[in-house]
Amino acid sequence: MGATRHRRPRAHLHPARWLGCRLRNGNPLRRGSDRAEGICALFAVLLLLVAVPVTILIGLNIAASRSSAAARERAERQPATAVLLANAPDSIGVAAADGAAGSVPVRARWHVGDQARTGTVYATPGLHRGAQVPIWLDHRGRPVAAPPSTTQVTMSSAGTGLGLLFAIVAGVGAAWLVLRWLLDRARLAAWEREWRRVNPHGNHWVR
């Protein structure tokens, strides 16, 4: 039977021990670059720990602000029903600022009190003439976008907060990778200088 190969076990340090080895003053193997790496790692961890509650507070503030704006819009706008005066196109066009996504502009008629008005509203593609479409009107009786619902405000605010948190994490991660690359280059250069000092002629070891 052939000889069994034994793999050399890989050393894995707990993150706390890894950090302690780089920050502890009594470590004889600690280099200046190790200490700088440990300090930056500690700063990055603290920054991420602070970023979580900060982004939560920012998200809550954004949600409160958007909820107030949506409440004002609901108070300033009123729902109504429009009757289409033409068939809605089958193809989805580009909705304007006051049109919902996936809707098409169609001529329609609606009432403001006892007064009938006509204009352009946005409806689902394929609707036929005479179909009733729910719309929202401003204080002048003109069609406007529907105010955002509570669910939309919550989802939008949560998305903003998560996006901010992801940007912070990505920025810290990118900075950490750049720092490690610079430190590794500095360590390699220091190792080469030390090797030249020990072996100035560049001789190879002979076994």
C-alpha positions as CSV (number, residue, x, y, z in Angstrom):
1,M,0.0,0.0,0.0
2,G,1.2,3.5,-0.8
3,A,2.1,5.9,1.9
4,T,-0.8,8.0,3.1
5,R,-0.4,11.7,2.5
6,H,-1.1,13.9,5.5
7,R,-2.3,17.4,4.7
8,R,-0.8,20.2,6.7
9,P,-3.6,21.6,8.9
10,R,-4.5,25.2,8.1
11,A,-4.4,27.7,10.9
12,H,-7.6,29.6,11.5
13,L,-7.7,32.3,14.1
14,H,-10.9,33.5,15.8
15,P,-11.5,37.1,14.7
16,A,-11.0,38.3,18.3
17,R,-7.7,36.5,18.5
18,W,-6.7,37.8,15.0
19,L,-7.4,41.3,16.1
20,G,-5.6,40.9,19.4
21,C,-2.5,39.6,17.7
22,R,-2.3,42.8,15.7
23,L,-3.1,45.2,18.5
24,R,-1.4,43.6,21.5
25,N,1.9,45.4,22.4
26,G,3.5,42.2,23.9
27,N,3.4,40.3,20.6
28,P,7.1,40.0,19.4
29,L,6.0,39.1,15.9
30,R,3.7,42.2,15.4
31,R,4.8,44.5,12.7
32,G,3.8,48.1,12.2
33,S,1.7,47.1,9.3
34,D,-0.1,44.6,11.5
35,R,-0.9,47.2,14.0
36,A,-2.2,49.5,11.3
37,E,-4.3,46.7,9.9
38,G,-5.7,45.9,13.3
39,I,-6.7,49.5,14.0
40,C,-8.3,49.8,10.6
41,A,-10.2,46.5,11.1
42,L,-11.4,47.7,14.5
43,F,-12.5,51.0,13.0
44,A,-14.4,49.2,10.2
45,V,-16.2,47.0,12.6
46,L,-17.2,50.0,14.8
47,L,-18.3,51.9,11.7
48,L,-20.6,49.0,10.6
49,L,-22.0,48.6,14.0
50,V,-22.9,52.3,14.1
51,A,-24.2,52.2,10.5
52,V,-27.0,49.8,11.3
53,P,-28.9,51.9,13.9
54,V,-28.1,55.1,12.0
55,T,-29.6,53.8,8.8
56,I,-32.7,52.6,10.8
57,L,-33.2,56.1,12.2
58,I,-32.7,57.6,8.7
59,G,-35.3,55.1,7.3
60,L,-37.8,56.0,10.0
61,N,-37.3,59.7,9.4
62,I,-37.8,59.2,5.7
63,A,-40.9,57.1,6.3
64,A,-42.4,59.8,8.6
65,S,-41.7,62.5,6.1
66,R,-43.1,60.6,3.2
67,S,-46.2,59.5,5.2
68,S,-46.8,63.2,6.0
69,A,-46.5,64.1,2.4
70,A,-48.9,61.3,1.4
71,A,-51.4,62.4,4.0
72,R,-51.3,66.0,2.6
73,E,-51.8,64.7,-0.9
74,R,-54.8,62.6,0.2
75,A,-56.3,65.7,1.8
76,E,-55.7,67.9,-1.2
77,R,-56.9,65.3,-3.8
78,Q,-60.2,63.6,-4.3
79,P,-61.1,60.3,-6.0
80,A,-63.4,60.4,-9.0
81,T,-64.5,58.1,-11.9
82,A,-63.7,58.9,-15.6
83,V,-65.6,57.4,-18.6
84,L,-63.4,56.6,-21.6
85,L,-64.3,58.4,-24.8
86,A,-62.1,56.1,-26.9
87,N,-60.6,52.6,-26.9
88,A,-57.4,52.4,-24.9
89,P,-54.4,51.3,-27.1
90,D,-53.2,47.8,-26.7
91,S,-49.5,48.8,-26.6
92,I,-48.1,50.2,-23.4
93,G,-46.8,53.7,-23.9
94,V,-44.6,55.8,-21.8
95,A,-46.6,57.2,-18.9
96,A,-46.3,60.8,-18.0
97,A,-45.5,62.1,-14.5
98,D,-49.2,61.9,-13.6
99,G,-49.7,58.4,-15.1
100,A,-49.2,55.1,-13.5
101,A,-46.6,52.6,-14.8
102,G,-48.0,50.3,-17.5
103,S,-50.9,52.7,-18.4
104,V,-51.7,54.5,-21.6
105,P,-53.2,58.0,-22.2
106,V,-56.9,58.0,-23.3
107,R,-59.5,60.7,-23.8
108,A,-62.1,60.6,-21.1
109,R,-64.9,62.5,-19.3
110,W,-65.4,63.0,-15.6
111,H,-67.5,65.2,-13.4
112,V,-66.5,67.9,-10.9
113,G,-69.7,68.5,-9.0
114,D,-72.3,69.1,-11.6
115,Q,-69.8,70.2,-14.3
116,A,-68.6,67.7,-16.9
117,R,-65.0,67.9,-18.0
118,T,-63.0,66.1,-20.6
119,G,-59.3,65.5,-20.9
120,T,-56.6,62.8,-20.9
121,V,-56.5,60.1,-18.2
122,Y,-54.3,57.0,-17.9
123,A,-55.9,53.6,-18.2
124,T,-55.1,50.0,-18.6
125,P,-54.2,49.0,-22.2
126,G,-57.1,47.4,-24.1
127,L,-60.0,49.0,-22.3
128,H,-63.0,49.8,-24.5
129,R,-64.8,53.1,-24.9
130,G,-67.3,53.6,-22.1
131,A,-65.2,51.8,-19.5
132,Q,-65.0,53.5,-16.1
133,V,-61.6,54.3,-14.8
134,P,-60.9,55.5,-11.2
135,I,-58.9,58.7,-11.1
136,W,-57.7,61.3,-8.7
137,L,-58.3,65.1,-9.1
138,D,-56.6,68.1,-7.6
139,H,-58.4,71.1,-6.2
140,R,-59.0,72.5,-9.7
141,G,-60.6,69.2,-10.9
142,R,-57.6,68.2,-13.0
143,P,-56.4,64.5,-13.1
144,V,-53.3,63.9,-11.0
145,A,-51.4,60.9,-9.8
146,A,-52.9,58.9,-7.0
147,P,-51.3,59.6,-3.6
148,P,-49.0,56.8,-2.4
149,S,-50.5,54.2,-0.1
150,T,-49.1,53.3,3.3
151,T,-47.6,50.1,1.9
152,Q,-45.9,52.0,-0.9
153,V,-44.5,54.6,1.6
154,T,-43.2,51.8,3.8
155,M,-41.6,49.8,1.0
156,S,-40.0,52.9,-0.5
157,S,-38.6,54.1,2.8
158,A,-37.3,50.6,3.6
159,G,-35.6,50.4,0.2
160,T,-33.9,53.7,0.8
161,G,-32.6,52.6,4.2
162,L,-31.4,49.3,2.9
163,G,-29.8,51.0,-0.1
164,L,-27.9,53.4,2.2
165,L,-26.8,50.5,4.4
166,F,-25.6,48.5,1.4
167,A,-23.7,51.5,0.1
168,I,-21.9,51.9,3.5
169,V,-21.1,48.2,3.7
170,A,-19.8,48.2,0.1
171,G,-17.7,51.3,0.7
172,V,-16.2,49.9,3.9
173,G,-15.5,46.6,2.2
174,A,-13.9,48.3,-0.8
175,A,-11.7,50.4,1.5
176,W,-10.7,47.4,3.4
177,L,-9.6,45.5,0.3
178,V,-7.6,48.5,-0.9
179,L,-5.9,48.8,2.5
180,R,-5.0,45.1,2.6
181,W,-3.6,45.4,-0.9
182,L,-1.4,48.4,0.1
183,L,-0.3,46.7,3.3
184,D,0.6,43.5,1.5
185,R,2.7,45.4,-1.0
186,A,4.5,47.2,1.8
187,R,5.1,43.9,3.6
188,L,6.5,42.3,0.5
189,A,8.8,45.3,-0.1
190,A,10.0,45.2,3.5
191,W,10.6,41.5,3.2
192,E,12.7,42.0,0.0
193,R,14.8,44.7,1.7
194,E,15.4,42.5,4.7
195,W,16.4,39.6,2.4
196,R,18.8,41.8,0.5
197,R,20.4,42.8,3.8
198,V,20.8,39.2,4.9
199,N,21.8,37.9,1.5
200,P,23.2,40.8,-0.4
201,H,24.7,38.7,-3.2
202,G,21.4,36.9,-3.9
203,N,22.9,33.5,-3.4
204,H,20.5,30.5,-3.2
205,W,20.5,28.1,-0.4
206,V,22.1,24.7,-1.3
207,R,20.7,21.5,0.1
